[in-house]
């Protein structure tokens, strides 16, 4: 008789199973949890993680927009004015 296995598997005690029979397959809710809910939950967690991680990639676009208005020193808008944007770093 393997006493170490008896100590390690004490939480699965069943009076109808002998230690020599070896480990038993889970039944009932434990089997459902082990065989279905844990793998499906793991896959759902991976999908959710990949969606959340890819969300930051949507901010990377190929164009931009600058909006504003041109005013004088008193704060009045100047109509018909033009603004030029130059790249001095490139």
N, C-alpha and C positions, 0 to 999 in steps of 0.2 A: 504494500500500500504506500502510495506516495503522499506523505504527510504535508509536504510543501504545497502540493496542488490542493489539498483539502483546506489549508489555511488561505491560499490565494483566492479560491473559489467559494469561500464561506458565505458570501452574499447571495449566492445562487442555491441556497440550501433547499433540498427537496427530499423528504424522507423516503421516497420511492426510488431514488437514484443512488447507486453505489458509486464510490470513488473510482472503482476500476472501470466503470462505464465510460469515463472520459467526459470532456465538456459536451454539454447539450446545446442544441440550437434554441435560440430564444423563441418564445411563443406569445401570442396575443399582442398587446399594445407594444411590448418591447420589440417584437419582430417588425411591426409596422414602423416603429420609430427607426430601427436600425436599417431596414431595407428600403424604405421609401422617403420618410420625412427628412432624414439627415442628408442623403444625397441630393434631393430636390432643393432643400434649403441651401445647401452649399452652392449649387448651380445658380439659384436665384441671387445669392449674395455676390457671386462673381459677375453676373449680368448687371446688377445694380452698381457695383463698383466700376465696371467698365463704362457704364453710362455716365456716372458722375465724373470719372476721370477724363472722358472725352468732351465734356461740356466746355472745358477751357479751350479746346481747339477751335470751337466755333468763333471765338473772338479774333482769330487770326484771319483777316481778310486782305484782299489785294488792293483795296482802295480806301480812301478816307475822305472826310468832309470837314471843312472849316466854315463856321457860320458866325456872323456878328454884324455889327453896324458901325458906321463911321460917324463920330460926333465932333463938334468943335469944343472949345474950352468951356463954354456955358452949358454943354450937355445937349444942345440942339442937334438933330440929325442933319447930315449933309447929303442931299439927294444927288444922284448921278455921279457919285464918286467911284473911283476904281482902286482896287488894292491888288498889288502884285506880291506873290509869294516866291521867294528865291531860296534855293538850296545852296548855302555857302560852304557846306561841309563836303560836298561831293565833287 
